[in-house]
Amino acid sequence: MTDLLLVLLLVALLGFWWDSLGARQAAREAGRRVCAQQGVQFLDDTVAISRLHLQRNSRGRLVFYRQYRFEYSMSGDERLRGSVDLLGKQVLRVEMGWEEF
């Protein structure tokens, strides 16, 4: 019985890890796309998770709400922060400074 629970826990952790990889890729692509549209430099080509919790989507299913932070630069001299909000793998918004996209 404990072996079965251990296997189920391992499968759940692997599923969460796989889902997180896809969400992180979606956030990175959204940040990179908005930076390119705005003519600014997307720094370090990465995003970092800053918030994670469960939330219901429009169909009533519980999915993970994630907020990722990224940095960008307008001139190359400063580092400004932006964020990408995801519900599941759907991008809800991208925020850069005071602007929201």
N, C-alpha and C positions, 0 to 999 in steps of 0.2 A: 504493500500500500504506500509506504513512504517513497519507494522508488518511482511509482506512478506520479505522485505529487511533485517529486523532484524533476521528472521529465516534463510535466505540464508547466512548471515554473520556468524551466529552461526554454521551452517553446514560446512562452509568453514574453520572456525577456528578449529572445531573438526577434520575435515579431515587432516588439516596440523599437528595438534597435534598427530594424530594416525600415520601419515606418519613419523613424527620425531621420535616417539618411535621405529619404525621398523628400521630406519636408524641408530639410536644410538645403538641399539642391534647389528646390522651388524658391526658397527665400533668397539664395545667392543669385539666381537668375533674375528675380524681380528687382533686387537691388542694383545689379549690374545694368539691367535694361533702363531703369529710371535714371541712373547716373548718366548713361549714354544719351538719353533723350534730353537731359538738362545740361549736357556739355561739361560735366564735372568728372573727376577721376575717382573711380571706385577703388579704395585702397585695400591692399593686402589680399584681394580676391577671396575674401572670406566673410562669414557672418558668425555671430556667437549668440547662443540662446540666452534670453534674459527673463523669460516668463513661460511657465508651462502649467496648464490646468485643464480639466475636462469641462466641456461645454456642449450643449446641444446644437446641432446644425439645423438647417431649415426643414429637414425631414424628421426631426426629433431624435436622431441618433446621437449618442454620446461620442464625441470625437475630441482629439486634443487641440486646444487653442495654444498656439506658440507665438511668442514674440522674439524676433531676432534683432540684434543690433549690428550695425556695420558702420564703417567710417569712410568718409569721402573728403575730397579736397577740391576747392575751387581754383586755387592758384598753385598748389603744390607745396605751399609753406605751412598751411594749417591743417588740422585734423578735425573735421566736423562729424557729428554723429547723426545717423539716420536709423530708422527701424522698419521692419517688415512684420506685419501681423498676418498669421495664417490660422485658418480653421480647417483642420485636417491638412490637406495639401492645397487648399484653395486660398489664394492671396486675397486678403480682405482690404489691406491698404499698405501703402509705402509712405513713410513720413521722412522728410528731410528738413531739418530746422523747423520753420513754421509752416512749411508747405506740405500738403497731403496729396498723394496721387493715387 
